Amino acid sequence: MYFHIIALFFSAALSLPLIAQAADSCEALDKFQKTGVVITAASLQAAGEFKVPGKREGTSLPAFCRVAGRVEAGENSRIGFELWIPPSKDWNGKLLVVGNGGYVGSIQYGELEPAIRRGYAVVSSDSGHVDTSAYRKESLQWGADHPEKIADWAERSTHAAAGVSKALVKKFQGKDAGKSYFFGCSTGGGQALMAAQRYPEDFDGIIAGAPGFRRTGLNEGFLWMAMQNMKSAAGYIPAAKLPFINHAAIAACGAGDGLIGDPRHCGFDPSQLQCKDDKDGPVCLTGAQIGTLKKLYSGAVNARTGEQVYPGWPVGSEFGYLGGWGYAIEGPQPFRLEFFRDWVFKDAQWDWRTFDWDKDLGIVDAVIGKTVDATDPDLNAYKKHGGKLILYHGWADPIGNAYDTINYYEKVAAKVKDTPSFARLFLMPGMGHCRGGIGPNTFDAIGALDKWVESGKPPSQMIAVKSATTDGVGGLADSKLNQAQGRTRPICAYPQVAKYRGQGNVDDAASFVCSKPL
């Protein structure tokens, strides 16, 4: 946009008192008072380079008011948060709360940055504890014998961050946020569904990516995989064979573009990978290993009743398993072993090999299930509030399970009339856990949600791109991302799938149409 010289002069002259006023208003937030809330810092961050705590390199960001503090939601509860508020001229009038990942207790700066660039007031909590070691050493000691902290991590931190942020935004902007949204993936996806189920009036729109909503079942799934894979030396499938298995599955079920559009219709038979004369080799499986692989695809079951405990991981999600198959960082053991040892059985000497796939399932549910599982399909209260919900999951996700998310969505559909009018599910071929993978993984879920909330028109599809310059920033990707950088694909609202039109470039979304599955 071009401005007249006189307009530029007056704009520059008027900006000086406005900047000073904004700085005073922001700094005044350190005097904010609300029961259970402590503000530890409030200052105006000038436009330019911003260095994320703990990182050497900075990133360029617009100006914003940076507020830090904590919420004490109960006994032994200290939920740290950081809120970034754009100046009035840059604010889109909305608040976005972002969720956490894994069991880590830290501010999610990687989610704050894209949101502030898009004009949202945005807040992240530390989920109620400070611990950055969980991804590497799986340390869950912060929650051992601390049920308040586990409750904060699972769901209360989201509610607390929303409440204090709404009040602070109103204090700074002089008016309420017009709309309030939540975005989270993995653990954040579980927090998203917790919000929809337990705090239905907190948000006008929610995005739940790869939701870890059934935490007990997820960890039981990891345990099952490790136990099956390490049951015998003959049946053990080493990590080095995962790429080979994955490539074979894609070759059997892919549509010629390297992606499995819907693994449920994949007839991949591991028996075709049988080693000649059953002699083990790097690009084949022995009969015993084929037996193991079939058990992993079938999923965890109750040893007595045969009831499905957790679904098997979809065909095509083999490459990238962390510890589900027993490839732990500190020796062969199940992924998230500490969940059972420290939170459920509370026994430092507990032996995971003794897990009883009948009686122990009930113990897990009784001890921790009601706190960490967000499985209630009754979202009628959230729908009545006018809330909108977008769920998404990568078909190639090796950590969360797309089948479990589908099962939950179908339970919601059975419980809530006309579910697609307020909740929609999107399945991403070739995408890994929240992002990454070989398929298109960068998309604008927040833009789709915002448009849905504002216009009332639900999204029938989202366009995803496999960008050459990013490994996917999930649902916060800018809608203006240069899609010419890589493969694009329409991601269709469930149960529809993207089908090739029969002509055109298979890397171009225009060559596909959303239609009913076979």
LUMMIMI-854187 format. One record per residue (C-alpha): residue number from 1; residue in three letters; x negated, y, z negated. Coordinates in nm, 3 decimals, padded with zeros to 5 digits. Layout:
# residues N
REC num residu       X       Y       Z
REC NUM    ALA       X       Y       Z
...
***
This chain:
# residues 518
REC num residu       X       Y       Z
REC   1    MET  00.000  00.000  00.000
REC   2    TYR -00.129  00.346  00.087
REC   3    PHE -00.084  00.648 -00.140
REC   4    HIS -00.101  01.018 -00.072
REC   5    ILE -00.407  01.186 -00.226
REC   6    ILE -00.188  01.392 -00.456
REC   7    ALA -00.008  01.077 -00.573
REC   8    LEU -00.342  00.918 -00.649
REC   9    PHE -00.448  01.221 -00.851
REC  10    PHE -00.135  01.220 -01.066
REC  11    SER -00.151  00.841 -01.103
REC  12    ALA -00.507  00.862 -01.234
REC  13    ALA -00.423  01.151 -01.465
REC  14    LEU -00.119  00.977 -01.611
REC  15    SER -00.302  00.645 -01.662
REC  16    LEU -00.529  00.784 -01.935
REC  17    PRO -00.264  00.845 -02.202
REC  18    LEU -00.084  00.523 -02.102
REC  19    ILE -00.401  00.317 -02.162
REC  20    ALA -00.453  00.482 -02.498
REC  21    GLN -00.093  00.422 -02.594
REC  22    ALA -00.116  00.054 -02.494
REC  23    ALA -00.436  00.012 -02.695
REC  24    ASP -00.275  00.164 -03.003
REC  25    SER  00.035 -00.052 -02.962
REC  26    CYS -00.169 -00.367 -02.918
REC  27    GLU -00.395 -00.302 -03.214
REC  28    ALA -00.091 -00.224 -03.427
REC  29    LEU  00.022 -00.584 -03.388
REC  30    ASP -00.234 -00.687 -03.651
REC  31    LYS  00.009 -00.536 -03.901
REC  32    PHE  00.295 -00.756 -03.779
REC  33    GLN  00.477 -00.916 -04.069
REC  34    LYS  00.692 -01.228 -04.066
REC  35    THR  00.728 -01.501 -04.325
REC  36    GLY  00.472 -01.775 -04.265
REC  37    VAL  00.283 -01.575 -03.998
REC  38    VAL -00.070 -01.438 -04.035
REC  39    ILE -00.219 -01.218 -03.758
REC  40    THR -00.598 -01.243 -03.755
REC  41    ALA -00.679 -01.022 -03.454
REC  42    ALA -00.510 -00.791 -03.203
REC  43    SER -00.696 -00.592 -02.939
REC  44    LEU -00.665 -00.474 -02.582
REC  45    GLN -00.876 -00.676 -02.338
REC  46    ALA -00.984 -00.449 -02.053
REC  47    ALA -00.955 -00.569 -01.695
REC  48    GLY -01.268 -00.744 -01.574
REC  49    GLU -01.479 -01.036 -01.689
REC  50    PHE -01.342 -01.239 -01.976
REC  51    LYS -01.557 -01.503 -02.141
REC  52    VAL -01.363 -01.799 -02.270
REC  53    PRO -01.489 -01.901 -02.615
REC  54    GLY -01.730 -02.191 -02.583
REC  55    LYS -01.805 -02.134 -02.214
REC  56    ARG -02.110 -01.963 -02.066
REC  57    GLU -01.950 -01.821 -01.753
REC  58    GLY -01.674 -01.563 -01.756
REC  59    THR -01.376 -01.516 -01.529
REC  60    SER -01.213 -01.203 -01.391
REC  61    LEU -00.875 -01.122 -01.545
REC  62    PRO -00.636 -00.827 -01.550
REC  63    ALA -00.594 -00.623 -01.869
REC  64    PHE -00.392 -00.775 -02.151
REC  65    CYS -00.318 -00.746 -02.520
REC  66    ARG -00.486 -01.037 -02.699
REC  67    VAL -00.331 -01.149 -03.026
REC  68    ALA -00.456 -01.433 -03.246
REC  69    GLY -00.305 -01.571 -03.562
REC  70    ARG -00.151 -01.871 -03.730
REC  71    VAL  00.188 -01.999 -03.837
REC  72    GLU  00.229 -02.193 -04.158
REC  73    ALA  00.530 -02.412 -04.076
REC  74    GLY  00.521 -02.619 -04.393
REC  75    GLU  00.300 -02.769 -04.659
REC  76    ASN -00.047 -02.842 -04.519
REC  77    SER  00.058 -02.681 -04.189
REC  78    ARG -00.161 -02.419 -04.019
REC  79    ILE -00.079 -02.373 -03.651
REC  80    GLY -00.327 -02.146 -03.480
REC  81    PHE -00.218 -01.955 -03.171
REC  82    GLU -00.339 -01.705 -02.915
REC  83    LEU -00.095 -01.481 -02.727
REC  84    TRP -00.181 -01.275 -02.419
REC  85    ILE  00.062 -00.997 -02.324
REC  86    PRO  00.027 -00.795 -02.001
REC  87    PRO  00.079 -00.418 -02.014
REC  88    SER  00.436 -00.317 -01.928
REC  89    LYS  00.351 -00.221 -01.570
REC  90    ASP  00.213 -00.571 -01.499
REC  91    TRP  00.459 -00.777 -01.702
REC  92    ASN  00.715 -00.988 -01.517
REC  93    GLY  00.942 -00.970 -01.820
REC  94    LYS  00.900 -01.335 -01.919
REC  95    LEU  00.728 -01.546 -02.184
REC  96    LEU  00.549 -01.874 -02.112
REC  97    VAL  00.444 -02.120 -02.383
REC  98    VAL  00.186 -02.378 -02.272
REC  99    GLY  00.130 -02.720 -02.425
REC 100    ASN -00.176 -02.918 -02.527
REC 101    GLY -00.364 -03.220 -02.395
REC 102    GLY -00.459 -03.544 -02.566
REC 103    TYR -00.504 -03.517 -02.939
REC 104    VAL -00.739 -03.221 -02.920
REC 105    GLY -00.672 -02.921 -03.142
REC 106    SER -00.774 -02.611 -02.947
REC 107    ILE -00.637 -02.313 -02.756
REC 108    GLN -00.576 -02.403 -02.389
REC 109    TYR -00.750 -02.113 -02.218
REC 110    GLY -00.737 -02.292 -01.882
REC 111    GLU -00.358 -02.255 -01.890
REC 112    LEU -00.356 -01.898 -02.021
REC 113    GLU -00.567 -01.765 -01.734
REC 114    PRO -00.340 -01.849 -01.435
REC 115    ALA -00.032 -01.743 -01.629
REC 116    ILE -00.164 -01.396 -01.718
REC 117    ARG -00.262 -01.346 -01.354
REC 118    ARG  00.100 -01.410 -01.258
REC 119    GLY  00.230 -01.152 -01.504
REC 120    TYR  00.359 -01.376 -01.782
REC 121    ALA  00.317 -01.310 -02.149
REC 122    VAL  00.162 -01.646 -02.237
REC 123    VAL  00.076 -01.828 -02.558
REC 124    SER -00.112 -02.143 -02.653
REC 125    SER -00.137 -02.304 -02.993
REC 126    ASP -00.407 -02.535 -03.126
REC 127    SER -00.124 -02.784 -03.202
REC 128    GLY -00.187 -02.747 -03.574
REC 129    HIS -00.545 -02.859 -03.618
REC 130    VAL -00.896 -02.777 -03.498
REC 131    ASP -01.074 -03.073 -03.340
REC 132    THR -01.236 -03.083 -02.998
REC 133    SER -01.388 -03.430 -03.024
REC 134    ALA -01.084 -03.643 -02.949
REC 135    TYR -01.148 -03.686 -02.577
REC 136    ARG -01.495 -03.824 -02.634
REC 137    LYS -01.488 -04.009 -02.963
REC 138    GLU -01.112 -04.048 -02.997
REC 139    SER -01.134 -03.906 -03.348
REC 140    LEU -00.787 -03.895 -03.501
REC 141    GLN -00.905 -03.847 -03.856
REC 142    TRP -00.741 -03.506 -03.868
REC 143    GLY -00.404 -03.681 -03.882
REC 144    ALA -00.491 -03.967 -04.116
REC 145    ASP -00.274 -03.929 -04.427
REC 146    HIS -00.159 -03.588 -04.298
REC 147    PRO  00.196 -03.637 -04.165
REC 148    GLU  00.249 -03.258 -04.153
REC 149    LYS -00.036 -03.218 -03.907
REC 150    ILE  00.090 -03.504 -03.691
REC 151    ALA  00.435 -03.341 -03.682
REC 152    ASP  00.275 -03.009 -03.584
REC 153    TRP  00.082 -03.177 -03.302
REC 154    ALA  00.383 -03.367 -03.174
REC 155    GLU  00.647 -03.096 -03.172
REC 156    ARG  00.649 -02.821 -03.439
REC 157    SER  00.359 -02.624 -03.291
REC 158    THR  00.560 -02.563 -02.974
REC 159    HIS  00.859 -02.434 -03.167
REC 160    ALA  00.639 -02.218 -03.392
REC 161    ALA  00.447 -02.066 -03.100
REC 162    ALA  00.772 -01.980 -02.922
REC 163    GLY  00.923 -01.811 -03.227
REC 164    VAL  00.630 -01.591 -03.323
REC 165    SER  00.551 -01.500 -02.961
REC 166    LYS  00.904 -01.382 -02.888
REC 167    ALA  00.883 -01.149 -03.187
REC 168    LEU  00.536 -01.018 -03.097
REC 169    VAL  00.627 -00.962 -02.732
REC 170    LYS  00.932 -00.763 -02.838
REC 171    LYS  00.716 -00.559 -03.077
REC 172    PHE  00.463 -00.477 -02.805
REC 173    GLN  00.695 -00.429 -02.507
REC 174    GLY  00.985 -00.272 -02.696
REC 175    LYS  01.229 -00.532 -02.562
REC 176    ASP  01.290 -00.906 -02.559
REC 177    ALA  01.143 -01.130 -02.295
REC 178    GLY  01.414 -01.180 -02.036
REC 179    LYS  01.335 -01.550 -02.002
REC 180    SER  01.127 -01.799 -02.200
REC 181    TYR  00.960 -02.100 -02.038
REC 182    PHE  00.747 -02.393 -02.146
REC 183    PHE  00.484 -02.570 -01.938
REC 184    GLY  00.292 -02.878 -02.050
REC 185    CYS  00.134 -03.191 -01.908
REC 186    SER  00.035 -03.519 -02.075
REC 187    THR  00.069 -03.450 -02.448
REC 188    GLY  00.210 -03.114 -02.338
REC 189    GLY  00.469 -03.301 -02.133
REC 190    GLY  00.570 -03.487 -02.447
REC 191    GLN  00.591 -03.157 -02.634
REC 192    ALA  00.809 -03.029 -02.350
REC 193    LEU  01.063 -03.307 -02.396
REC 194    MET  01.045 -03.263 -02.773
REC 195    ALA  01.149 -02.902 -02.718
REC 196    ALA  01.440 -02.996 -02.492
REC 197    GLN  01.561 -03.259 -02.739
REC 198    ARG  01.497 -03.096 -03.078
REC 199    TYR  01.490 -02.721 -03.008
REC 200    PRO  01.730 -02.684 -02.712
REC 201    GLU  01.770 -02.308 -02.752
REC 202    ASP  01.400 -02.222 -02.749
REC 203    PHE  01.355 -02.216 -02.371
REC 204    ASP  01.545 -02.127 -02.057
REC 205    GLY  01.321 -02.350 -01.849
REC 206    ILE  01.085 -02.639 -01.923
REC 207    ILE  00.822 -02.819 -01.714
REC 208    ALA  00.717 -03.164 -01.838
REC 209    GLY  00.427 -03.308 -01.642
REC 210    ALA  00.311 -03.670 -01.685
REC 211    PRO  00.491 -03.662 -02.019
REC 212    GLY  00.337 -03.856 -02.307
REC 213    PHE  00.684 -03.864 -02.458
REC 214    ARG  00.681 -04.227 -02.577
REC 215    ARG  00.351 -04.221 -02.760
REC 216    THR  00.398 -04.551 -02.941
REC 217    GLY  00.478 -04.735 -02.617
REC 218    LEU  00.194 -04.566 -02.429
REC 219    ASN -00.064 -04.675 -02.685
REC 220    GLU  00.088 -05.022 -02.704
REC 221    GLY  00.045 -05.031 -02.326
REC 222    PHE -00.323 -04.948 -02.361
REC 223    LEU -00.362 -05.214 -02.627
REC 224    TRP -00.186 -05.474 -02.413
REC 225    MET -00.410 -05.402 -02.113
REC 226    ALA -00.727 -05.435 -02.317
REC 227    MET -00.613 -05.753 -02.488
REC 228    GLN -00.520 -05.917 -02.158
REC 229    ASN -00.841 -05.811 -01.987
REC 230    MET -01.065 -05.921 -02.272
REC 231    LYS -00.880 -06.243 -02.356
REC 232    SER -01.144 -06.452 -02.183
REC 233    ALA -01.480 -06.402 -02.017
REC 234    ALA -01.356 -06.577 -01.704
REC 235    GLY -01.057 -06.347 -01.665
REC 236    TYR -01.234 -06.020 -01.748
REC 237    ILE -01.216 -05.761 -01.468
REC 238    PRO -01.519 -05.527 -01.492
REC 239    ALA -01.484 -05.154 -01.432
REC 240    ALA -01.697 -05.184 -01.117
REC 241    LYS -01.415 -05.373 -00.947
REC 242    LEU -01.148 -05.107 -00.998
REC 243    PRO -01.231 -04.909 -00.679
REC 244    PHE -01.222 -05.230 -00.476
REC 245    ILE -00.881 -05.327 -00.617
REC 246    ASN -00.746 -04.977 -00.564
REC 247    HIS -00.861 -04.960 -00.203
REC 248    ALA -00.709 -05.302 -00.132
REC 249    ALA -00.377 -05.193 -00.282
REC 250    ILE -00.371 -04.876 -00.071
REC 251    ALA -00.460 -05.073  00.242
REC 252    ALA -00.171 -05.310  00.174
REC 253    CYS  00.093 -05.048  00.090
REC 254    GLY -00.028 -04.713  00.222
REC 255    ALA  00.142 -04.551  00.518
REC 256    GLY -00.178 -04.508  00.717
REC 257    ASP -00.263 -04.185  00.539
REC 258    GLY -00.427 -04.335  00.231
REC 259    LEU -00.126 -04.273  00.006
REC 260    ILE  00.131 -04.509 -00.144
REC 261    GLY  00.455 -04.315 -00.123
REC 262    ASP  00.653 -04.540 -00.360
REC 263    PRO  00.474 -04.829 -00.536
REC 264    ARG  00.809 -04.987 -00.625
REC 265    HIS  00.837 -05.099 -00.264
REC 266    CYS  00.479 -05.222 -00.244
REC 267    GLY  00.436 -05.595 -00.189
REC 268    PHE  00.069 -05.603 -00.278
REC 269    ASP -00.032 -05.956 -00.383
REC 270    PRO -00.360 -05.974 -00.580
REC 271    SER -00.396 -06.336 -00.465
REC 272    GLN -00.517 -06.208 -00.129
REC 273    LEU -00.834 -06.093 -00.306
REC 274    GLN -00.928 -06.449 -00.407
REC 275    CYS -01.301 -06.519 -00.392
REC 276    LYS -01.407 -06.792 -00.152
REC 277    ASP -01.444 -07.118 -00.342
REC 278    ASP -01.354 -06.913 -00.652
REC 279    LYS -01.713 -06.791 -00.684
REC 280    ASP -01.721 -06.443 -00.836
REC 281    GLY -01.843 -06.154 -00.624
REC 282    PRO -01.837 -05.772 -00.620
REC 283    VAL -01.549 -05.738 -00.370
REC 284    CYS -01.324 -06.028 -00.465
REC 285    LEU -01.144 -06.170 -00.767
REC 286    THR -01.161 -06.515 -00.920
REC 287    GLY -00.844 -06.704 -00.993
REC 288    ALA -00.870 -06.612 -01.360
REC 289    GLN -00.916 -06.243 -01.275
REC 290    ILE -00.614 -06.254 -01.044
REC 291    GLY -00.413 -06.393 -01.334
REC 292    THR -00.528 -06.103 -01.552
REC 293    LEU -00.442 -05.844 -01.288
REC 294    LYS -00.090 -05.979 -01.248
REC 295    LYS -00.035 -05.950 -01.626
REC 296    LEU -00.155 -05.590 -01.618
REC 297    TYR  00.086 -05.505 -01.338
REC 298    SER  00.370 -05.673 -01.528
REC 299    GLY  00.315 -05.471 -01.848
REC 300    ALA  00.341 -05.532 -02.220
REC 301    VAL  00.612 -05.765 -02.351
REC 302    ASN  00.736 -05.882 -02.688
REC 303    ALA  00.580 -06.224 -02.744
REC 304    ARG  00.897 -06.367 -02.899
REC 305    THR  01.184 -06.207 -02.708
REC 306    GLY  01.015 -06.135 -02.374
REC 307    GLU  01.152 -05.780 -02.390
REC 308    GLN  00.953 -05.519 -02.198
REC 309    VAL  00.755 -05.307 -02.445
REC 310    TYR  00.588 -05.083 -02.187
REC 311    PRO  00.591 -05.105 -01.807
REC 312    GLY  00.287 -05.217 -01.614
REC 313    TRP  00.092 -04.944 -01.437
REC 314    PRO  00.198 -04.881 -01.075
REC 315    VAL  00.006 -05.038 -00.791
REC 316    GLY -00.236 -04.774 -00.665
REC 317    SER -00.319 -04.632 -01.008
REC 318    GLU -00.609 -04.870 -01.079
REC 319    PHE -00.897 -04.639 -01.001
REC 320    GLY -00.986 -04.414 -01.292
REC 321    TYR -00.876 -04.616 -01.596
REC 322    LEU -01.048 -04.483 -01.905
REC 323    GLY -01.004 -04.746 -02.171
REC 324    GLY -00.677 -04.916 -02.092
REC 325    TRP -00.861 -05.216 -01.956
REC 326    GLY -01.113 -05.219 -02.241
REC 327    TYR -01.375 -04.983 -02.097
REC 328    ALA -01.421 -04.770 -02.407
REC 329    ILE -01.707 -04.526 -02.449
REC 330    GLU -01.842 -04.695 -02.758
REC 331    GLY -01.827 -05.062 -02.659
REC 332    PRO -01.538 -05.281 -02.538
REC 333    GLN -01.223 -05.186 -02.724
REC 334    PRO -00.876 -05.050 -02.640
REC 335    PHE -00.819 -04.687 -02.558
REC 336    ARG -00.668 -04.492 -02.853
REC 337    LEU -00.752 -04.769 -03.099
REC 338    GLU -00.758 -04.509 -03.376
REC 339    PHE -00.387 -04.442 -03.331
REC 340    PHE -00.311 -04.781 -03.482
REC 341    ARG -00.605 -04.807 -03.720
REC 342    ASP -00.577 -04.457 -03.875
REC 343    TRP -00.215 -04.352 -03.828
REC 344    VAL -00.014 -04.675 -03.840
REC 345    PHE -00.197 -04.943 -04.039
REC 346    LYS -00.426 -04.699 -04.223
REC 347    ASP -00.698 -04.958 -04.256
REC 348    ALA -01.056 -04.887 -04.152
REC 349    GLN -01.114 -05.262 -04.116
REC 350    TRP -00.804 -05.331 -03.906
REC 351    ASP -00.880 -05.569 -03.617
REC 352    TRP -00.689 -05.481 -03.302
REC 353    ARG -00.714 -05.843 -03.183
REC 354    THR -00.471 -05.943 -03.457
REC 355    PHE -00.186 -05.724 -03.330
REC 356    ASP  00.137 -05.926 -03.340
REC 357    TRP  00.348 -05.853 -03.031
REC 358    ASP  00.666 -05.913 -03.225
REC 359    LYS  00.657 -05.803 -03.588
REC 360    ASP  00.395 -05.527 -03.548
REC 361    LEU  00.608 -05.344 -03.292
REC 362    GLY  00.866 -05.274 -03.560
REC 363    ILE  00.597 -05.156 -03.802
REC 364    VAL  00.461 -04.907 -03.548
REC 365    ASP  00.806 -04.767 -03.480
REC 366    ALA  00.895 -04.739 -03.849
REC 367    VAL  00.569 -04.571 -03.954
REC 368    ILE  00.514 -04.323 -03.674
REC 369    GLY  00.775 -04.356 -03.398
REC 370    LYS  01.028 -04.101 -03.520
REC 371    THR  00.754 -03.839 -03.550
REC 372    VAL  00.570 -03.880 -03.220
REC 373    ASP  00.829 -04.022 -02.978
REC 374    ALA  01.058 -03.792 -02.776
REC 375    THR  01.286 -04.059 -02.632
REC 376    ASP  01.634 -03.918 -02.694
REC 377    PRO  01.810 -03.896 -02.353
REC 378    ASP  02.093 -03.681 -02.486
REC 379    LEU  02.003 -03.342 -02.340
REC 380    ASN  02.359 -03.212 -02.344
REC 381    ALA  02.270 -02.935 -02.589
REC 382    TYR  01.986 -02.817 -02.365
REC 383    LYS  02.212 -02.825 -02.060
REC 384    LYS  02.482 -02.634 -02.249
REC 385    HIS  02.223 -02.370 -02.338
REC 386    GLY  02.170 -02.323 -01.964
REC 387    GLY  01.822 -02.470 -01.968
REC 388    LYS  01.653 -02.615 -01.661
REC 389    LEU  01.403 -02.902 -01.668
REC 390    ILE  01.142 -03.008 -01.412
REC 391    LEU  00.962 -03.337 -01.472
REC 392    TYR  00.674 -03.450 -01.252
REC 393    HIS  00.440 -03.745 -01.252
REC 394    GLY  00.156 -03.867 -01.031
REC 395    TRP  00.211 -04.214 -00.889
REC 396    ALA -00.165 -04.280 -00.920
REC 397    ASP -00.178 -04.168 -01.284
REC 398    PRO -00.402 -04.418 -01.469
REC 399    ILE -00.327 -04.278 -01.816
REC 400    GLY  00.044 -04.195 -01.833
REC 401    ASN  00.290 -04.423 -01.657
REC 402    ALA  00.521 -04.295 -01.385
REC 403    TYR  00.758 -04.587 -01.437
REC 404    ASP  00.819 -04.483 -01.797
REC 405    THR  00.906 -04.128 -01.686
REC 406    ILE  01.147 -04.265 -01.424
REC 407    ASN  01.311 -04.485 -01.687
REC 408    TYR  01.361 -04.186 -01.916
REC 409    TYR  01.509 -03.972 -01.639
REC 410    GLU  01.756 -04.246 -01.548
REC 411    LYS  01.861 -04.273 -01.913
REC 412    VAL  01.924 -03.898 -01.916
REC 413    ALA  02.132 -03.934 -01.600
REC 414    ALA  02.340 -04.202 -01.772
REC 415    LYS  02.394 -03.978 -02.076
REC 416    VAL  02.439 -03.631 -01.927
REC 417    LYS  02.695 -03.559 -01.658
REC 418    ASP  02.555 -03.417 -01.332
REC 419    THR  02.194 -03.437 -01.447
REC 420    PRO  02.042 -03.301 -01.120
REC 421    SER  02.220 -02.970 -01.185
REC 422    PHE  01.982 -02.900 -01.474
REC 423    ALA  01.702 -03.162 -01.463
REC 424    ARG  01.499 -03.292 -01.168
REC 425    LEU  01.210 -03.536 -01.136
REC 426    PHE  00.928 -03.515 -00.880
REC 427    LEU  00.687 -03.804 -00.811
REC 428    MET  00.352 -03.722 -00.653
REC 429    PRO  00.191 -03.987 -00.425
REC 430    GLY -00.182 -04.023 -00.487
REC 431    MET -00.197 -03.775 -00.774
REC 432    GLY -00.378 -03.872 -01.093
REC 433    HIS -00.312 -03.764 -01.449
REC 434    CYS -00.164 -03.411 -01.432
REC 435    ARG -00.397 -03.324 -01.147
REC 436    GLY -00.673 -03.475 -00.935
REC 437    GLY -00.648 -03.795 -00.737
REC 438    ILE -00.662 -03.855 -00.363
REC 439    GLY -00.321 -03.705 -00.288
REC 440    PRO -00.188 -03.349 -00.278
REC 441    ASN -00.209 -03.233 -00.639
REC 442    THR -00.176 -02.855 -00.648
REC 443    PHE  00.175 -02.712 -00.648
REC 444    ASP  00.389 -02.432 -00.787
REC 445    ALA  00.623 -02.589 -01.042
REC 446    ILE  00.646 -02.270 -01.248
REC 447    GLY  00.754 -02.076 -00.940
REC 448    ALA  01.016 -02.339 -00.860
REC 449    LEU  01.142 -02.334 -01.218
REC 450    ASP  01.154 -01.954 -01.229
REC 451    LYS  01.354 -01.940 -00.907
REC 452    TRP  01.591 -02.210 -01.034
REC 453    VAL  01.655 -02.029 -01.363
REC 454    GLU  01.700 -01.693 -01.194
REC 455    SER  01.911 -01.803 -00.896
REC 456    GLY  02.076 -02.119 -01.022
REC 457    LYS  01.962 -02.305 -00.711
REC 458    PRO  01.772 -02.626 -00.796
REC 459    PRO  01.457 -02.715 -00.602
REC 460    SER  01.503 -02.999 -00.354
REC 461    GLN  01.129 -03.019 -00.295
REC 462    MET  00.794 -02.861 -00.377
REC 463    ILE  00.503 -02.835 -00.137
REC 464    ALA  00.182 -02.981 -00.276
REC 465    VAL -00.166 -02.933 -00.134
REC 466    LYS -00.492 -03.121 -00.168
REC 467    SER -00.706 -02.810 -00.182
REC 468    ALA -01.070 -02.802 -00.079
REC 469    THR -01.151 -02.554 -00.354
REC 470    THR -00.962 -02.691 -00.653
REC 471    ASP -00.895 -03.030 -00.802
REC 472    GLY -00.544 -02.924 -00.882
REC 473    VAL -00.420 -02.681 -01.144
REC 474    GLY -00.089 -02.857 -01.176
REC 475    GLY  00.234 -02.667 -01.212
REC 476    LEU  00.070 -02.329 -01.272
REC 477    ALA -00.083 -02.311 -00.924
REC 478    ASP -00.023 -01.985 -00.742
REC 479    SER  00.242 -02.014 -00.472
REC 480    LYS  00.014 -01.810 -00.246
REC 481    LEU -00.256 -02.080 -00.249
REC 482    ASN -00.403 -02.118  00.097
REC 483    GLN -00.244 -02.444  00.204
REC 484    ALA -00.455 -02.458  00.518
REC 485    GLN -00.744 -02.575  00.302
REC 486    GLY -00.627 -02.936  00.282
REC 487    ARG -00.355 -03.197  00.320
REC 488    THR -00.002 -03.083  00.236
REC 489    ARG  00.302 -03.291  00.153
REC 490    PRO  00.658 -03.220  00.042
REC 491    ILE  00.723 -03.358 -00.307
REC 492    CYS  01.088 -03.455 -00.310
REC 493    ALA  01.340 -03.447 -00.592
REC 494    TYR  01.402 -03.801 -00.719
REC 495    PRO  01.532 -04.035 -00.589
REC 496    GLN  01.442 -03.894 -00.248
REC 497    VAL  01.098 -03.957 -00.099
REC 498    ALA  00.897 -03.791  00.176
REC 499    LYS  00.926 -03.981  00.504
REC 500    TYR  00.715 -03.928  00.813
REC 501    ARG  00.920 -03.788  01.103
REC 502    GLY  00.737 -04.013  01.347
REC 503    GLN  00.529 -03.742  01.506
REC 504    GLY  00.292 -03.467  01.399
REC 505    ASN -00.013 -03.447  01.175
REC 506    VAL  00.017 -03.677  00.871
REC 507    ASP -00.175 -03.415  00.671
REC 508    ASP  00.091 -03.150  00.738
REC 509    ALA  00.400 -03.121  00.518
REC 510    ALA  00.603 -03.019  00.823
REC 511    SER  00.565 -03.374  00.957
REC 512    PHE  00.773 -03.512  00.667
REC 513    VAL  01.132 -03.488  00.556
REC 514    CYS  01.289 -03.568  00.219
REC 515    SER  01.537 -03.854  00.246
REC 516    LYS  01.681 -04.143  00.051
REC 517    PRO  01.443 -04.434 -00.018
REC 518    LEU  01.484 -04.765  00.160
***
